[in-house]
Amino acid sequence: MGVGRDGLGAHRVLDGPSGLYLVSNAGGVLKKLPVPGVAASASCGPVRWWNASTILATCEPKNIAAPQLWLVPANGAKPSALTPVRKSGTDLGDVDAWQLSSGLYLQSLGPCGTYELNKQAKNGSVTMVTVPGTVNSPIVVTASSSRLLIETAGCAGGGQLVWFNPATRAEQWLFRTGAVESIAYTNEENGNMY
């Protein structure tokens, strides 16, 4: 479930059949936000707000089990696919995305229950991004304009947390071991992420 604010005031975004629902905090559905190509028996899940008026959602296309990312305007305008339907390769579907100054980066499902970090080209193809020094599947916690905060967890060498610039490959390690889970904190006074 996502929470946000736009011209409609405070509201929540919920998953629903064939798309999303924009729901008032006071109660009641404000808008149904259908997403094309999603089966009526499937739903889309809100990932987070892409910007002040658009929701990033992960949806299952008809007859395909690999999730696809959509940008869904909260005003009910036509949604647009951010990622194509993935039918082959190691990317088994996309579950989150970040637009950095160096390109569009995706959190993707990988084989055997792992996650991948991929960079999507303008034609929709992806290239896997390796994060130096990590031993398990990279999970993106948050992003700045040029860096991703990556965490890895697991049995072998888990608890790593690093700011990573995929364009320059620069690393700023916060923990090499010991951090099992993390969340981002944004200081509203100056907009910095910690």
HUJO-V181473 format. One record per pair of residues at least 24 apart in sequence whose ideal C-beta (glycine too) atoms are under 7 Angstrom apart, sorted by the first residue. I is the first residue (numbers start at 0). J is the second residue. If there is no record, write none. Layout:
I:J, I:J
This chain:
0:45, 1:45, 1:47, 1:48, 1:54, 3:48, 5:51, 5:52, 5:73, 7:73, 12:45, 12:54, 14:42, 14:43, 14:44, 14:45, 15:42, 16:42, 18:43, 19:43, 19:45, 19:54, 19:56, 19:71, 21:73, 30:75, 32:71, 32:75, 34:58, 34:69, 34:71, 34:78, 35:78, 36:60, 36:61, 37:61, 43:69, 46:95, 55:96, 57:94, 60:84, 65:91, 65:92, 66:92, 66:93, 66:94, 67:92, 67:93, 68:93, 68:96, 82:119, 82:123, 83:123, 89:115, 90:115, 90:117, 90:125, 95:139, 97:139, 97:142, 97:147, 99:142, 99:144, 99:145, 100:144, 100:145, 101:145, 101:165, 101:166, 104:128, 104:147, 104:165, 106:139, 109:136, 114:138, 118:165, 128:165, 130:161, 130:163, 131:168, 131:170, 132:170, 133:159, 140:181, 140:183, 141:183, 141:192, 143:192, 148:183, 150:178, 150:181, 152:179
